[in-house]
Amino acid sequence: MSSTTQPIALAPLTVADMPAVRRLAHAIWHEAYPAIIGRDQIDFMLAARCNDAVLGGSIDAADRWFDVLRVAGEPVGYCSCSRAPGSGELKLEQLYLLAAHRGRGLGRLMLEHVERRGRDAGLRGLVLQVNRRNVPAIRFYRNAGFVVREEAVFDIGGGFVMDDFIMAKPLG
């Protein structure tokens, strides 16, 4: 992938990428989520999702994928997805982009990459969870063809919950 101004690359996560992904996650989550879930929950979730075991579990896995987005060689975002067991769907687990790079089509590029992966695997749909108070993300996903399938609250431990919309999109 390339741009007329700066080269853009989306490539699978490597062990060498893991520190950069942790830095990206910390920067993005602490910018986007304090008013939605608070700093304590952010730190709890980052510790659970961005540790070496979890990130490393996506490298060379047969049922999950994690890709890092670089602009001009610098990591600026990432996305991950996995097969949703028994559903014929792909679950978009993460799609994050530094604020300075939003509005340029890079989020759409990552989402289209995930959609292609689902279609290539013969899956019928794409599903995701998004916090019900994350208005910009909900707008992004609605504009990309997702609809709210249901509302759900998940206890994630540590006294925290995720109050989410489950959104879905068919893969044609």
Secondary structure as a PSIPRED ss2 file (coil, helix, strand):
# PSIPRED VFORMAT (PSIPRED V4.0)

   1 M C   1.000  0.000  0.000
   2 S C   1.000  0.000  0.000
   3 S C   1.000  0.000  0.000
   4 T C   1.000  0.000  0.000
   5 T C   1.000  0.000  0.000
   6 Q C   1.000  0.000  0.000
   7 P C   1.000  0.000  0.000
   8 I E   0.000  0.000  1.000
   9 A E   0.000  0.000  1.000
  10 L E   0.000  0.000  1.000
  11 A E   0.000  0.000  1.000
  12 P E   0.000  0.000  1.000
  13 L C   1.000  0.000  0.000
  14 T C   1.000  0.000  0.000
  15 V H   0.000  1.000  0.000
  16 A H   0.000  1.000  0.000
  17 D H   0.000  1.000  0.000
  18 M H   0.000  1.000  0.000
  19 P H   0.000  1.000  0.000
  20 A H   0.000  1.000  0.000
  21 V H   0.000  1.000  0.000
  22 R H   0.000  1.000  0.000
  23 R H   0.000  1.000  0.000
  24 L H   0.000  1.000  0.000
  25 A H   0.000  1.000  0.000
  26 H H   0.000  1.000  0.000
  27 A H   0.000  1.000  0.000
  28 I H   0.000  1.000  0.000
  29 W H   0.000  1.000  0.000
  30 H H   0.000  1.000  0.000
  31 E H   0.000  1.000  0.000
  32 A H   0.000  1.000  0.000
  33 Y C   1.000  0.000  0.000
  34 P H   0.000  1.000  0.000
  35 A H   0.000  1.000  0.000
  36 I H   0.000  1.000  0.000
  37 I H   0.000  1.000  0.000
  38 G C   1.000  0.000  0.000
  39 R H   0.000  1.000  0.000
  40 D H   0.000  1.000  0.000
  41 Q H   0.000  1.000  0.000
  42 I H   0.000  1.000  0.000
  43 D H   0.000  1.000  0.000
  44 F H   0.000  1.000  0.000
  45 M H   0.000  1.000  0.000
  46 L H   0.000  1.000  0.000
  47 A H   0.000  1.000  0.000
  48 A H   0.000  1.000  0.000
  49 R H   0.000  1.000  0.000
  50 C C   1.000  0.000  0.000
  51 N C   1.000  0.000  0.000
  52 D H   0.000  1.000  0.000
  53 A H   0.000  1.000  0.000
  54 V H   0.000  1.000  0.000
  55 L H   0.000  1.000  0.000
  56 G H   0.000  1.000  0.000
  57 G C   1.000  0.000  0.000
  58 S C   1.000  0.000  0.000
  59 I C   1.000  0.000  0.000
  60 D C   1.000  0.000  0.000
  61 A C   1.000  0.000  0.000
  62 A C   1.000  0.000  0.000
  63 D C   1.000  0.000  0.000
  64 R E   0.000  0.000  1.000
  65 W E   0.000  0.000  1.000
  66 F E   0.000  0.000  1.000
  67 D E   0.000  0.000  1.000
  68 V E   0.000  0.000  1.000
  69 L E   0.000  0.000  1.000
  70 R E   0.000  0.000  1.000
  71 V E   0.000  0.000  1.000
  72 A C   1.000  0.000  0.000
  73 G C   1.000  0.000  0.000
  74 E E   0.000  0.000  1.000
  75 P E   0.000  0.000  1.000
  76 V E   0.000  0.000  1.000
  77 G E   0.000  0.000  1.000
  78 Y E   0.000  0.000  1.000
  79 C E   0.000  0.000  1.000
  80 S E   0.000  0.000  1.000
  81 C E   0.000  0.000  1.000
  82 S E   0.000  0.000  1.000
  83 R E   0.000  0.000  1.000
  84 A E   0.000  0.000  1.000
  85 P C   1.000  0.000  0.000
  86 G C   1.000  0.000  0.000
  87 S C   1.000  0.000  0.000
  88 G C   1.000  0.000  0.000
  89 E E   0.000  0.000  1.000
  90 L E   0.000  0.000  1.000
  91 K E   0.000  0.000  1.000
  92 L E   0.000  0.000  1.000
  93 E E   0.000  0.000  1.000
  94 Q E   0.000  0.000  1.000
  95 L E   0.000  0.000  1.000
  96 Y E   0.000  0.000  1.000
  97 L E   0.000  0.000  1.000
  98 L C   1.000  0.000  0.000
  99 A H   0.000  1.000  0.000
 100 A H   0.000  1.000  0.000
 101 H H   0.000  1.000  0.000
 102 R C   1.000  0.000  0.000
 103 G C   1.000  0.000  0.000
 104 R C   1.000  0.000  0.000
 105 G C   1.000  0.000  0.000
 106 L H   0.000  1.000  0.000
 107 G H   0.000  1.000  0.000
 108 R H   0.000  1.000  0.000
 109 L H   0.000  1.000  0.000
 110 M H   0.000  1.000  0.000
 111 L H   0.000  1.000  0.000
 112 E H   0.000  1.000  0.000
 113 H H   0.000  1.000  0.000
 114 V H   0.000  1.000  0.000
 115 E H   0.000  1.000  0.000
 116 R H   0.000  1.000  0.000
 117 R H   0.000  1.000  0.000
 118 G H   0.000  1.000  0.000
 119 R H   0.000  1.000  0.000
 120 D H   0.000  1.000  0.000
 121 A C   1.000  0.000  0.000
 122 G C   1.000  0.000  0.000
 123 L C   1.000  0.000  0.000
 124 R C   1.000  0.000  0.000
 125 G E   0.000  0.000  1.000
 126 L E   0.000  0.000  1.000
 127 V E   0.000  0.000  1.000
 128 L E   0.000  0.000  1.000
 129 Q E   0.000  0.000  1.000
 130 V E   0.000  0.000  1.000
 131 N E   0.000  0.000  1.000
 132 R C   1.000  0.000  0.000
 133 R C   1.000  0.000  0.000
 134 N C   1.000  0.000  0.000
 135 V H   0.000  1.000  0.000
 136 P H   0.000  1.000  0.000
 137 A H   0.000  1.000  0.000
 138 I H   0.000  1.000  0.000
 139 R H   0.000  1.000  0.000
 140 F H   0.000  1.000  0.000
 141 Y H   0.000  1.000  0.000
 142 R H   0.000  1.000  0.000
 143 N H   0.000  1.000  0.000
 144 A C   1.000  0.000  0.000
 145 G C   1.000  0.000  0.000
 146 F C   1.000  0.000  0.000
 147 V E   0.000  0.000  1.000
 148 V E   0.000  0.000  1.000
 149 R E   0.000  0.000  1.000
 150 E E   0.000  0.000  1.000
 151 E E   0.000  0.000  1.000
 152 A E   0.000  0.000  1.000
 153 V E   0.000  0.000  1.000
 154 F E   0.000  0.000  1.000
 155 D E   0.000  0.000  1.000
 156 I E   0.000  0.000  1.000
 157 G E   0.000  0.000  1.000
 158 G C   1.000  0.000  0.000
 159 G C   1.000  0.000  0.000
 160 F E   0.000  0.000  1.000
 161 V E   0.000  0.000  1.000
 162 M E   0.000  0.000  1.000
 163 D E   0.000  0.000  1.000
 164 D E   0.000  0.000  1.000
 165 F E   0.000  0.000  1.000
 166 I E   0.000  0.000  1.000
 167 M E   0.000  0.000  1.000
 168 A E   0.000  0.000  1.000
 169 K E   0.000  0.000  1.000
 170 P E   0.000  0.000  1.000
 171 L C   1.000  0.000  0.000
 172 G C   1.000  0.000  0.000
